[in-house]
């Protein structure tokens, strides 16, 4: 029994859409299609914007967070936060490979993998939530999931802890896209520079701009600035509220010799930061919105409203070789890897 390679055979409501856009998909794990892979799930890495919203709604109460996650998955057949629309990714072991995919994937039963497609389109069944790790957006569970034929994944590397690899792979699209976008000599602004994706983007951007470029990190607090200074992945670090675009603009201009930047990268996990990303960018520059808290209507109309002729890029979580690029960053930079180990490899 063959299904659609993109998973439309699992869509329950509304019919005719892809799984990510669907309100509800089938998470029946008793029978898998010949072009599906069944995964025994160990943990979910919830998207930062989604996890932040869940924590705030629950007032930090772990039991309320568990109940909300159960409610979402039971109702929708997948983990898609109804407020942010975002999901995350998972880690698990390959339990079964559909007959049509046998020998066509570099996988065998028992391989430990991280899925590199969003939980917003992944059929998921949660049998038990074992723990919620509030500080690293991780939920350990017993459950099952389906990877469609078109789904991408990464086998977890042998040279680092799985929690470390998962933390990096969760945001792999951001530094890999940065590697593609940034050119020597450019000025780059990274909002949310002290977060997972922000640190990786700063490192990659600094490597790409070379000795004649500049990377400016935006953080909200002095302690975050000190952490970034120790990492030495930015040329300049400014403290500003990413929800206050004029403040961000003025401080960026001061840090960049009075000039607007070539590229701004948004890695924050809170809403209403669109204009802080757009305003500091020069005409014909680039605004890259990796944050899933971005409202793209606000971004489009906001850029028009201030007369900005810029290219705006939606933060596609996938780009070619993104897993390899991101893991290599942790191998290259011992300081960055240590920070990730301290923060996320728990």
C-alpha positions as CSV (number, residue, x, y, z in Angstrom):
1,X,0.0,0.0,0.0
2,X,1.7,3.2,-1.3
3,X,1.0,6.6,0.1
4,X,1.7,10.0,-1.4
5,X,5.4,10.8,-1.0
6,X,4.5,14.1,0.7
7,X,2.0,12.5,3.1
8,X,-1.3,13.7,1.8
9,X,-2.8,10.2,2.4
10,X,-2.5,11.0,6.2
11,X,-4.5,14.2,6.0
12,X,-7.9,14.0,7.7
13,X,-9.1,17.6,7.7
14,X,-9.3,19.5,5.5
15,X,-8.8,17.2,2.5
16,X,-6.7,18.4,-0.4
17,X,-3.9,20.1,1.6
18,X,-0.5,19.0,2.6
19,X,0.1,17.6,6.2
20,X,1.7,20.8,7.4
21,X,-1.3,22.9,6.5
22,X,-3.8,20.3,7.7
23,X,-5.7,20.9,10.9
24,X,-5.7,17.1,11.6
25,X,-3.7,14.2,10.3
26,X,-3.8,10.5,11.0
27,X,-1.4,9.3,13.7
28,X,-2.5,5.6,13.4
29,X,0.7,3.7,13.8
30,X,-0.7,0.1,13.6
31,X,-0.3,0.0,9.9
32,X,2.4,1.9,8.0
33,X,2.4,2.5,4.2
34,X,5.1,1.0,2.0
35,X,6.8,4.4,1.6
36,X,6.8,5.4,5.3
37,X,9.3,4.9,8.1
38,X,8.1,4.2,11.6
39,X,10.1,5.8,14.4
40,X,10.2,4.8,18.1
41,X,10.3,8.4,19.5
42,X,12.5,9.2,22.5
43,X,12.3,13.0,22.6
44,X,10.8,16.1,21.0
45,X,12.8,19.3,20.6
46,X,10.0,21.9,20.6
47,X,10.5,25.0,18.5
48,X,11.7,27.9,20.6
49,X,8.8,30.2,19.7
50,X,6.3,27.4,20.5
51,X,7.9,26.3,23.7
52,X,8.2,29.9,25.0
53,X,4.4,30.4,24.3
54,X,3.6,27.0,26.0
55,X,5.6,28.0,29.1
56,X,4.0,31.4,29.3
57,X,0.5,30.0,28.9
58,X,1.2,27.4,31.6
59,X,2.9,29.9,33.9
60,X,5.9,27.5,33.9
61,X,3.8,24.7,35.4
62,X,5.3,21.4,33.9
63,X,2.0,19.4,34.4
64,X,0.1,22.1,32.5
65,X,2.6,22.0,29.7
66,X,2.3,18.2,29.5
67,X,-1.5,18.5,29.4
68,X,-1.3,21.1,26.6
69,X,1.1,19.0,24.5
70,X,-1.2,15.9,25.0
71,X,-4.2,18.0,24.0
72,X,-2.6,19.3,20.8
73,X,-1.3,15.9,19.7
74,X,-4.5,14.1,20.5
75,X,-6.6,16.7,18.7
76,X,-4.4,17.2,15.6
77,X,-2.3,14.0,15.2
78,X,0.9,16.1,15.2
79,X,2.6,18.6,17.4
80,X,1.7,22.0,16.0
81,X,1.2,24.8,18.4
82,X,-2.1,26.5,17.5
83,X,-0.8,29.9,18.6
84,X,2.6,30.0,16.9
85,X,1.8,27.5,14.2
86,X,5.3,26.0,14.7
87,X,6.4,22.6,15.9
88,X,10.0,21.4,16.3
89,X,11.7,18.1,15.6
90,X,12.2,14.7,17.2
91,X,14.8,12.1,18.0
92,X,14.2,8.3,17.9
93,X,15.1,4.9,16.6
94,X,14.0,3.4,13.3
95,X,11.5,0.7,14.2
96,X,10.3,-0.2,10.7
97,X,11.1,0.7,7.1
98,X,8.3,0.4,4.5
99,X,8.9,-2.2,1.8
100,X,9.2,0.5,-1.0
101,X,12.0,2.2,0.9
102,X,14.1,-0.8,1.8
103,X,17.6,-0.5,0.4
104,X,16.8,3.0,-0.9
105,X,17.7,4.8,2.4
106,X,21.0,4.7,4.3
107,X,19.0,3.3,7.3
108,X,18.6,0.1,9.1
109,X,16.3,-1.0,12.0
110,X,17.7,0.4,15.3
111,X,19.5,3.5,13.8
112,X,19.1,6.6,16.0
113,X,18.1,9.6,13.9
114,X,16.9,13.1,14.2
115,X,14.2,14.1,11.9
116,X,14.9,17.3,10.0
117,X,11.3,18.0,9.0
118,X,8.9,19.9,11.3
119,X,6.7,18.3,13.8
120,X,3.9,20.4,12.2
121,X,3.7,17.8,9.4
122,X,4.9,14.6,11.3
123,X,2.2,12.1,12.4
124,X,2.9,11.6,16.1
125,X,1.4,9.6,18.8
126,X,2.4,10.2,22.4
127,X,1.9,7.3,24.9
128,X,3.6,8.9,27.8
129,X,5.5,12.1,28.6
130,X,8.4,11.2,30.8
131,X,9.9,14.7,31.5
132,X,9.8,18.3,30.4
133,X,13.1,20.1,30.4
134,X,12.1,23.7,30.7
135,X,15.6,25.2,30.1
136,X,16.3,23.4,26.8
137,X,12.8,23.1,25.1
138,X,13.0,19.3,25.3
139,X,10.2,16.9,26.0
140,X,11.2,13.2,26.6
141,X,8.4,10.8,25.7
142,X,7.4,7.3,24.8
143,X,5.6,7.4,21.5
144,X,5.7,6.7,17.7
145,X,6.1,8.9,14.6
146,X,6.0,8.6,10.9
147,X,8.6,9.9,8.4
148,X,7.2,10.3,4.9
149,X,9.1,9.3,1.8
150,X,10.0,13.0,1.2
151,X,11.1,13.5,4.8
152,X,14.8,14.3,5.6
153,X,16.7,13.1,8.6
154,X,20.2,12.9,10.1
155,X,21.8,9.9,11.7
156,X,23.2,11.1,14.9
157,X,27.0,11.5,14.9
158,X,29.4,9.3,17.0
159,X,31.6,12.2,18.1
160,X,29.2,14.1,20.2
161,X,26.4,13.6,22.7
162,X,23.0,13.1,21.1
163,X,21.5,16.0,23.1
164,X,24.2,18.3,21.8
165,X,23.7,17.1,18.2
166,X,20.0,17.5,18.5
167,X,20.2,21.0,19.9
168,X,22.3,22.1,16.9
169,X,20.3,20.1,14.3
170,X,17.0,21.7,15.6
171,X,18.2,25.1,14.2
172,X,20.4,23.8,11.4
173,X,18.7,25.8,8.7
174,X,19.7,29.1,10.1
175,X,23.5,28.9,10.1
176,X,23.5,27.0,6.8
177,X,21.4,29.7,5.1
178,X,23.8,32.2,6.7
179,X,26.6,30.4,5.0
180,X,24.9,30.8,1.6
181,X,23.8,34.5,2.1
182,X,26.8,36.2,3.7
183,X,29.7,37.4,1.5
184,X,33.2,38.8,2.3
185,X,33.2,42.4,3.5
186,X,29.5,42.6,4.4
187,X,28.0,43.9,7.5
188,X,25.6,41.5,9.2
189,X,23.1,42.1,12.1
190,X,21.9,39.2,14.1
191,X,18.9,39.7,16.4
192,X,18.7,37.2,19.2
193,X,22.4,36.6,18.9
194,X,22.7,34.7,22.3
195,X,20.2,32.0,21.4
196,X,20.9,28.6,19.8
197,X,20.4,29.7,16.2
198,X,21.8,33.2,16.9
199,X,25.2,32.0,18.2
200,X,25.6,29.6,15.3
201,X,24.6,32.3,12.8
202,X,27.1,34.8,14.4
203,X,29.9,32.3,14.1
204,X,29.1,31.4,10.5
205,X,28.6,35.0,9.5
206,X,31.9,36.1,11.1
207,X,33.7,33.3,9.3
208,X,32.1,34.4,6.0
209,X,32.5,38.2,6.2
210,X,36.3,37.8,6.7
211,X,38.7,40.5,8.0
212,X,36.9,43.4,6.2
213,X,33.3,42.6,7.3
214,X,31.5,43.2,10.5
215,X,29.0,41.1,12.5
216,X,26.8,42.9,15.0
217,X,24.9,40.9,17.6
218,X,21.7,42.2,19.3
219,X,20.9,41.0,22.8
220,X,18.6,42.2,25.6
221,X,20.7,41.9,28.7
222,X,24.3,42.7,29.9
223,X,24.9,39.1,30.9
224,X,24.1,37.9,27.4
225,X,26.5,40.4,26.0
226,X,29.3,39.1,28.3
227,X,28.7,35.6,27.2
228,X,29.0,36.6,23.5
229,X,32.1,38.6,24.2
230,X,33.7,35.5,25.7
231,X,32.8,33.5,22.6
232,X,34.3,36.1,20.2
233,X,31.8,35.4,17.5
234,X,30.7,39.1,16.9
235,X,32.7,42.2,16.1
236,X,30.2,44.4,18.0
237,X,27.4,43.6,20.5
238,X,24.6,45.9,21.3
239,X,22.0,45.7,24.0
240,X,18.6,46.6,22.7
241,X,14.9,45.6,22.8
242,X,14.1,43.8,19.5
243,X,10.5,44.9,19.8
244,X,11.7,48.6,19.6
245,X,12.8,49.1,16.0
246,X,14.0,52.7,16.3
247,X,16.2,51.8,19.2
248,X,17.7,48.9,17.3
249,X,18.2,51.1,14.2
250,X,20.0,53.8,16.1
251,X,22.3,51.5,18.0
252,X,23.0,49.5,14.8
253,X,24.0,52.7,12.9
254,X,26.3,53.7,15.8
255,X,28.0,50.2,15.8
256,X,28.3,50.2,12.0
257,X,29.9,53.6,11.4
258,X,26.6,55.3,10.6
259,X,25.8,52.8,7.8
260,X,22.9,50.4,7.4
261,X,23.8,46.7,7.3
262,X,23.8,44.5,4.3
263,X,22.0,41.6,6.0
264,X,19.9,41.3,9.1
265,X,19.1,37.8,10.5
266,X,16.2,37.4,12.9
267,X,16.7,34.6,15.5
268,X,14.4,35.9,18.3
269,X,11.6,33.8,19.8
270,X,9.1,36.6,20.6
271,X,6.6,38.4,18.3
272,X,6.7,42.0,16.9
273,X,10.3,42.1,15.9
274,X,9.8,42.4,12.2
275,X,10.6,46.1,11.9
276,X,13.7,45.8,14.0
277,X,15.0,43.4,11.3
278,X,13.9,45.5,8.3
279,X,14.7,49.1,9.4
280,X,18.5,48.7,9.8
281,X,18.9,47.0,6.4
282,X,20.2,49.1,3.4
283,X,18.2,49.3,0.2
284,X,18.7,46.1,-1.9
285,X,19.9,44.4,1.3
286,X,18.5,41.2,2.8
287,X,16.3,40.5,5.8
288,X,16.4,36.8,6.8
289,X,13.6,35.8,9.2
290,X,14.5,32.5,10.8
291,X,12.3,33.2,13.8
292,X,9.0,31.3,13.7
293,X,7.5,34.1,15.8
294,X,7.6,36.3,12.6
295,X,4.4,37.7,11.2
296,X,5.1,37.8,7.5
297,X,2.2,40.1,6.8
298,X,3.6,42.6,9.3
299,X,7.0,42.2,7.6
300,X,5.7,42.8,4.1
301,X,3.5,45.7,4.9
302,X,6.1,47.2,7.3
303,X,8.8,47.2,4.7
304,X,6.5,48.9,2.2
305,X,5.5,51.4,4.9
306,X,9.0,52.6,5.4
307,X,10.0,52.5,1.8
308,X,12.5,49.6,2.1
309,X,13.4,47.9,-1.2
310,X,14.9,44.8,0.3
311,X,14.8,41.1,-0.2
312,X,13.0,39.3,2.6
313,X,13.6,35.6,3.1
314,X,11.4,33.2,5.0
315,X,13.4,31.0,7.4
316,X,13.2,27.7,5.5
317,X,14.5,25.1,8.0
318,X,16.1,23.2,5.2
319,X,18.9,24.0,2.9
320,X,21.3,21.7,1.2
321,X,23.9,20.1,3.6
322,X,22.5,22.0,6.5
323,X,23.0,19.2,9.1
324,X,26.7,18.8,8.1
325,X,27.4,22.5,8.0
326,X,25.9,23.0,11.5
327,X,27.6,20.1,13.2
328,X,30.9,21.1,11.6
329,X,30.6,24.5,13.4
330,X,30.6,22.7,16.8
331,X,33.6,20.7,15.7
332,X,35.5,23.8,14.6
333,X,34.8,26.0,17.6
334,X,35.7,24.6,21.0
335,X,34.2,27.6,22.9
336,X,30.9,27.4,21.0
337,X,30.7,23.6,21.5
338,X,31.4,24.0,25.3
339,X,28.6,26.6,25.6
340,X,26.2,24.3,23.8
341,X,27.2,21.3,26.0
342,X,26.6,23.4,29.1
343,X,23.3,24.7,28.0
344,X,21.7,21.9,26.0
345,X,23.6,18.6,26.5
346,X,21.7,17.6,29.6
